[in-house]
């Protein structure tokens, strides 16, 4: 189904600019316009690792070897529950029928894993306890930590740009830079697609980024910064 009227009526988004629509208004509009199939895709893109679906997967894999992924036993003993839930979320998204949804989850997993591996190498952490997922990039990172580019040259787009984020001392600025890379990835992913569900979903994801940073006050920013530092000290969610 095409969304010509919807997309033509949406205000333009600009990386680093202000969000022209509040998320509540945008979600209401999408709920009134999207097909049930595309609403399901949007719900998946909004899913977090504490979702009931992820909890059910965690419980099911722990309780029975039937349907359990081949990597479960080994990874279950290595990752924290937070990171394990994150891996399950990525695995769930990457199996979706939509190529756009699959690629979005895969790119986020790869980007975060490269960032984590860069931090592990810089500070001497055990990369095997931090990398999530079983795809090509995750496997290469576990094996090639000493290599300058982790052996990912030609495998992942924006590799050097993602690796350079580690040099940004301010953790809020680091998060903003990651969102800027995601924003441009969405631009590229939909560059030659017009009036489709992918355009609408990309618009939602970009709007969410702009809204998140636009609503962040100085006081709230300090809270985010302190929370990120606390997680770093615990060795969780580097």
C-alpha positions as CSV (number, residue, x, y, z in Angstrom):
1,X,0.0,0.0,0.0
2,X,1.2,3.5,-0.8
3,X,1.1,6.4,1.6
4,X,1.2,9.3,-0.8
5,X,-1.2,11.5,1.1
6,X,0.3,10.8,4.5
7,X,3.9,11.4,3.4
8,X,3.0,14.5,1.4
9,X,1.4,16.0,4.5
10,X,4.2,15.3,6.9
11,X,6.5,18.2,7.8
12,X,10.1,17.9,6.7
13,X,12.7,16.6,9.1
14,X,16.3,17.8,9.4
15,X,19.1,16.1,11.2
16,X,20.0,18.1,14.3
17,X,16.8,20.3,13.9
18,X,13.7,20.5,16.0
19,X,11.0,17.9,15.8
20,X,8.0,19.4,14.0
21,X,5.6,16.9,15.5
22,X,5.3,15.6,19.1
23,X,5.4,11.9,19.3
24,X,1.9,11.6,20.7
25,X,0.4,13.4,17.7
26,X,2.5,11.4,15.2
27,X,1.6,8.1,16.8
28,X,-2.1,9.1,16.7
29,X,-1.8,10.0,13.0
30,X,0.0,6.7,12.2
31,X,-2.6,4.7,14.1
32,X,-5.3,6.2,12.0
33,X,-3.5,5.7,8.7
34,X,-1.3,2.6,8.7
35,X,-2.6,-0.8,7.8
36,X,-2.6,-3.5,10.5
37,X,0.5,-5.1,8.9
38,X,2.4,-1.8,9.0
39,X,1.2,-1.1,12.6
40,X,2.8,-4.4,13.6
41,X,6.1,-3.3,12.0
42,X,5.9,0.0,13.9
43,X,5.2,-1.9,17.2
44,X,8.3,-4.0,16.6
45,X,10.5,-0.9,15.9
46,X,9.2,0.5,19.2
47,X,9.8,-2.7,21.2
48,X,12.3,-2.6,24.1
49,X,14.2,-5.5,25.7
50,X,11.9,-5.6,28.7
51,X,8.9,-6.3,26.4
52,X,6.8,-9.4,27.4
53,X,7.8,-11.1,24.1
54,X,11.4,-11.0,25.1
55,X,10.6,-12.1,28.7
56,X,8.6,-15.1,27.2
57,X,11.6,-16.0,25.0
58,X,14.0,-15.8,27.9
59,X,11.8,-18.0,30.1
60,X,11.1,-20.5,27.3
61,X,14.7,-21.0,26.4
62,X,15.7,-21.4,30.1
63,X,12.9,-24.0,30.7
64,X,13.4,-26.3,27.7
65,X,16.0,-27.2,25.1
66,X,13.2,-27.6,22.5
67,X,13.5,-24.6,20.2
68,X,16.5,-23.3,22.1
69,X,19.1,-21.6,19.9
70,X,22.3,-23.4,19.4
71,X,24.2,-20.6,21.1
72,X,22.0,-20.4,24.1
73,X,23.9,-22.5,26.7
74,X,27.2,-20.8,26.1
75,X,26.0,-17.2,25.8
76,X,23.6,-17.6,28.8
77,X,26.6,-18.1,31.1
78,X,28.6,-15.2,29.6
79,X,26.2,-12.2,29.1
80,X,24.5,-10.2,31.8
81,X,20.7,-10.6,31.7
82,X,20.5,-7.0,30.4
83,X,22.7,-7.8,27.4
84,X,21.1,-11.2,26.9
85,X,17.7,-9.5,26.6
86,X,19.2,-7.1,24.1
87,X,20.6,-10.0,22.1
88,X,17.1,-11.6,22.1
89,X,15.5,-8.3,20.9
90,X,18.0,-8.1,18.0
91,X,17.5,-11.7,17.1
92,X,13.7,-11.2,17.1
93,X,13.9,-8.1,14.9
94,X,16.4,-9.6,12.5
95,X,14.0,-12.5,11.7
96,X,11.2,-10.2,10.6
97,X,9.8,-10.5,7.1
98,X,10.4,-6.9,6.2
99,X,13.9,-6.2,4.8
100,X,13.8,-2.6,6.2
101,X,13.1,-3.8,9.7
102,X,15.7,-6.6,9.5
103,X,18.3,-4.2,8.3
104,X,17.5,-1.6,10.9
105,X,17.9,-4.1,13.8
106,X,21.1,-5.5,12.2
107,X,22.7,-2.1,11.7
108,X,21.9,-1.1,15.3
109,X,23.4,-4.3,16.6
110,X,26.5,-4.0,14.5
111,X,27.0,-0.3,15.4
112,X,26.7,-1.0,19.1
113,X,28.9,-4.0,19.0
114,X,31.7,-2.1,17.2
115,X,31.4,0.7,19.7
116,X,31.6,-1.8,22.6
117,X,34.6,-3.7,21.0
118,X,36.4,-0.4,20.6
119,X,35.9,0.4,24.3
120,X,36.9,-3.1,25.3
121,X,40.1,-2.8,23.4
122,X,40.9,0.6,24.8
123,X,40.4,-0.4,28.4
124,X,41.3,-4.1,28.3
125,X,37.8,-5.5,28.9
126,X,36.8,-9.0,27.9
127,X,35.1,-8.5,24.6
128,X,33.5,-11.9,24.8
129,X,31.4,-10.8,27.7
130,X,30.1,-7.7,26.0
131,X,29.4,-8.5,22.3
132,X,25.8,-9.5,21.6
133,X,24.5,-11.5,18.7
134,X,25.8,-14.3,16.5
135,X,25.9,-12.6,13.0
136,X,29.0,-12.1,10.9
137,X,30.0,-8.8,12.5
138,X,29.7,-10.1,16.0
139,X,31.7,-13.2,15.2
140,X,34.5,-11.2,13.6
141,X,34.7,-8.8,16.5
142,X,35.1,-11.7,19.0
143,X,38.0,-13.1,17.0
144,X,39.8,-10.0,15.7
145,X,39.9,-7.5,18.6
146,X,43.6,-6.6,18.1
147,X,43.3,-5.7,14.5
148,X,43.0,-2.0,13.8
149,X,39.7,-2.3,12.0
150,X,38.7,-5.6,13.7
151,X,38.9,-7.2,10.3
152,X,35.7,-5.4,9.3
153,X,37.1,-3.4,6.4
154,X,34.5,-3.6,3.6
155,X,32.1,-5.5,5.8
156,X,30.4,-2.6,7.6
157,X,29.5,0.9,6.5
158,X,30.6,3.9,8.6
159,X,33.1,1.7,10.5
160,X,35.7,4.4,11.2
161,X,33.0,6.9,12.0
162,X,31.5,4.6,14.6
163,X,34.9,3.7,16.1
164,X,35.8,7.4,16.5
165,X,32.7,7.9,18.8
166,X,34.7,6.4,21.6
167,X,37.0,9.4,21.6
168,X,34.1,11.7,22.6
169,X,34.4,12.1,26.3
170,X,30.9,13.5,27.0
171,X,28.6,10.5,27.0
172,X,25.5,12.6,26.0
173,X,27.4,13.9,23.0
174,X,28.4,10.3,22.2
175,X,24.8,9.2,22.2
176,X,23.8,12.2,20.0
177,X,26.6,11.3,17.5
178,X,25.2,7.7,17.4
179,X,21.8,9.0,16.6
180,X,23.2,11.3,13.9
181,X,24.7,8.2,12.2
182,X,21.4,6.3,12.6
183,X,19.5,9.3,11.1
184,X,21.7,9.3,8.0
185,X,21.4,5.5,7.7
186,X,17.7,5.9,7.5
187,X,18.1,8.6,4.9
188,X,20.2,6.3,2.8
189,X,17.9,3.2,3.3
190,X,14.9,5.0,1.9
191,X,16.6,7.3,-0.6
192,X,15.2,5.4,-3.6
193,X,11.8,4.4,-2.1
194,X,8.8,6.6,-2.4
195,X,5.5,6.7,-0.5
196,X,6.0,3.3,1.1
197,X,5.7,1.9,4.6
198,X,9.5,2.1,4.8
199,X,9.3,5.9,4.3
200,X,6.8,6.2,7.1
201,X,8.7,4.0,9.5
202,X,11.9,5.8,8.8
203,X,10.1,9.1,9.5
204,X,8.9,7.8,12.8
205,X,12.4,6.7,13.9
206,X,13.9,10.0,12.9
207,X,11.2,11.9,14.7
208,X,11.7,9.9,17.8
209,X,15.4,10.9,17.8
210,X,14.6,14.6,17.3
211,X,11.9,14.5,20.0
212,X,14.1,12.7,22.5
213,X,16.9,15.2,22.3
214,X,14.6,18.2,21.9
215,X,12.9,17.4,25.2
216,X,16.1,16.8,27.1
217,X,16.6,19.7,29.5
218,X,20.0,20.5,31.1
219,X,18.8,18.9,34.4
220,X,17.5,15.8,32.6
221,X,20.7,15.6,30.6
222,X,22.7,15.5,33.8
223,X,20.5,12.6,35.0
224,X,21.2,10.7,31.8
225,X,24.9,11.4,32.0
226,X,25.0,10.1,35.7
227,X,23.0,7.0,34.8
228,X,25.4,6.2,31.9
229,X,28.4,6.7,34.1
230,X,26.8,4.4,36.7
231,X,26.3,1.7,34.1
232,X,29.9,2.1,32.9
233,X,31.1,1.5,36.5
234,X,29.0,-1.6,36.8
235,X,30.4,-2.9,33.5
236,X,26.9,-3.1,32.1
237,X,25.7,-1.7,28.7
238,X,29.0,-0.1,27.8
